[in-house]
């Protein structure tokens, strides 16, 4: 069944306003020698379970609840990673505004990972591959801080 574009536009609004597009860096301990690994992640956190369920209904992914410290409230969280995150970004990209550059970088990153999987069978990364992934990781971090404006020094636009 085809999903209407309005669903993708709606999801893009949730991602732009309440979401996070990131390249996550961690340590894989699956082999005898721990190694650094990187993965694409799209995450949305909000108080509306209905909105989070809509995201999950359209794209799949994980849904969980988190109690907020020192309050009687909880937040609902939706997460997708790797190729599922890639599909989310491809389908919402035309409708994203605030996080469009992050989405483009995330798509480029996951496509690079997928090309490697097709070409190689070894799970160990070369130093060049680790460095390339680290560059993506740092670029994504810089995209998140470029738009931050210190309120005390600039005032509101």
C-alpha positions in Angstrom: 0.0 0.0 0.0 1.4 3.4 -0.9 1.5 6.0 1.8 0.3 9.5 0.9 2.8 12.3 0.7 0.9 14.1 3.4 2.1 11.4 5.9 5.7 12.1 4.9 5.2 15.9 5.3 3.6 15.4 8.7 6.5 13.2 9.8 9.0 15.7 8.5 7.3 18.4 10.7 7.7 16.1 13.8 11.3 15.4 12.9 12.1 19.1 12.3 10.4 20.2 15.5 10.9 17.4 18.0 13.5 15.1 16.4 17.1 14.5 16.1 19.1 13.2 13.1 22.5 11.9 14.2 25.4 9.7 13.4 26.0 7.8 16.6 29.5 6.6 17.5 30.1 3.7 19.8 32.3 0.7 20.6 31.5 -2.7 19.2 32.4 -5.5 21.5 31.2 -8.3 19.2 34.7 -9.4 18.3 37.7 -10.1 20.5 39.2 -6.7 19.7 36.7 -3.8 20.4 36.3 -1.4 17.5 34.6 1.9 16.9 31.4 1.8 14.9 29.1 4.5 13.6 25.4 4.3 12.7 22.7 6.6 11.4 19.8 7.4 13.8 16.6 9.3 13.6 14.9 10.0 17.0 11.8 11.8 18.0 10.8 12.5 21.6 7.5 14.1 22.7 4.6 14.0 25.1 2.1 12.8 22.5 1.9 9.0 22.3 -0.5 9.3 19.4 2.1 11.2 17.3 4.8 8.7 18.1 2.5 5.8 17.2 1.8 7.5 13.9 5.6 7.6 13.1 5.9 4.0 14.1 2.9 3.0 12.0 4.3 4.7 8.9 8.0 3.7 9.2 8.3 1.0 11.9 11.0 1.4 14.4 11.2 1.3 18.2 8.8 3.0 20.6 9.4 3.4 24.3 8.4 5.6 27.2 10.7 7.5 29.5 9.8 8.9 32.9 10.9 12.5 33.3 12.9 13.2 36.4 11.3 15.3 39.2 8.0 15.4 37.4 4.9 13.3 37.0 5.2 13.4 33.2 6.6 11.0 30.7 7.9 11.3 27.2 7.4 8.9 24.3 10.3 8.2 22.1 10.6 6.7 18.6 13.9 5.6 17.1 15.0 4.2 13.7 18.6 3.3 12.7 20.6 2.4 9.7 18.6 1.6 6.5 15.3 2.3 8.2 16.6 5.7 9.1 17.8 6.1 5.5 14.2 5.4 4.2 12.7 7.9 6.7 15.1 10.6 5.5 14.6 9.9 1.8 10.8 10.1 2.2 10.8 13.2 4.4 13.6 15.1 2.8 11.4 17.2 0.4 9.4 18.4 3.4 12.2 19.1 5.9 13.3 22.6 6.6 15.3 23.0 9.8 17.1 19.6 9.5 17.4 19.3 5.7 21.2 19.5 5.7 21.4 16.9 8.5 19.1 14.6 6.5 21.2 15.0 3.3 24.4 14.2 5.3 22.7 11.2 6.9 21.6 9.9 3.5 25.2 10.3 2.2 26.6 8.5 5.2 24.2 5.5 5.1 24.7 5.2 1.3 28.5 5.1 1.9 28.0 2.3 4.5 25.8 0.4 2.1 28.4 0.6 -0.7 31.0 -0.8 1.6 28.8 -3.7 2.6 28.4 -4.6 -1.1 32.1 -4.4 -1.8 33.7 -6.0 1.3 33.2 -9.0 3.4 35.7 -8.2 6.1 34.2 -6.7 9.3 37.4 -4.9 10.2 37.6 -1.3 9.0 40.7 0.2 7.5 42.1 3.4 9.1 40.9 5.3 6.0 37.4 4.0 6.5 37.4 4.9 10.2 38.6 8.4 9.3 35.9 8.8 6.7 33.2 7.9 9.2 34.7 10.2 11.8 34.5 13.1 9.3 30.8 12.4 8.8 30.3 12.2 12.5 32.1 15.5 13.1 30.3 17.2 10.2 26.9 16.1 11.6 27.9 17.6 15.0 28.9 20.9 13.4 25.5 21.1 11.6 23.8 20.9 14.9 25.7 23.8 16.4 25.9 26.1 13.4 22.4 27.4 14.0 22.7 28.0 17.7 22.4 31.6 18.7 23.4 32.7 22.3 20.3 34.5 23.5 22.2 36.8 25.9 24.4 38.2 23.1 22.1 38.3 20.1 18.5 38.6 21.4 15.6 37.0 19.6 15.2 37.5 15.9 
